[in-house]
Amino acid sequence: MSRFGIILAAVFSVLSFSLAGCFQASAQEPADSVAIEMIPDENPTEILPIEDQVIEYAKSFLGTPYRLGAVGPIQFDCSSYTRYVFRHFGYDIPGYSASQFRCGTKVESYSDLRKGDLVFFGKRGDIRKIGHVGIVVEILEEQGSFSFIHASVTGGVVIQQANHPYFMMRYMGARRILEHSSYDK
C-alpha cells in the first residue's frame, strides 16, 4: 500500500471512530501503523444522586484560594463558591449568604440535615447575622454533627466539621436547594 493509502486509511479510521461519539481514539503504534485502541468515553458522575454530584463537583475546588468579592473559579468568597457550585447544576441562587438563606426550603432542625444542604453561620462581629455559608458533605451521626465544604478566609476551599466550637456557636440554620435527591425516593 502506498504512503498516501496508509495515511488515508488512518484518517478514515479515526474519523469513523470519532463520529461514533462514545469512544476516544488514541494511537498506540508507530506513526506508520493504523492500529487504534478504543477507550470508552464514560462519565461516572452521571449515575450519582444529585447531592453526590454536587459534593463531588464542590470538592474539585478544594484548595482554591479565598478572596472577598471573588466570583470564581480561580478565587472565591463563601457565597460566590456555593453559587458557582449550584449554578453548575442549574440552580441560580444569589451571590450573598444572607440572600441564599432565603432560598430553597428551610431545614427545620439540625437532625434533618442532608448531604448537599446549604448551612449558614453568623458573622465574626455579629453572630446574630448571616455571614458565612457552606455545603453539607457528610452527616456524622455518631458525633451529632456534619462536615461541610466552604470557602474559608484562612484556608480557601476546605472541608471542616461543624462540631468545632467556632462553628457550633455561630450555626444559624440550613436551606435545602436540591429539589430531587436520593432521599426523596
Secondary structure by P-SEA (a helix, b strand, c coil): ccaaaaaaaaaaaaaaaaaaccbbbbbcccccccbbbbbbbccccccccaaaaaaaaaaccccccccccccccccccaaaaaaaaaaaacccccccaaaaaaccccccccccccccbbbbbbcccccccccbbbbbccccccccccccccccccccbbbbbcccaaaaacccccccccccccccc
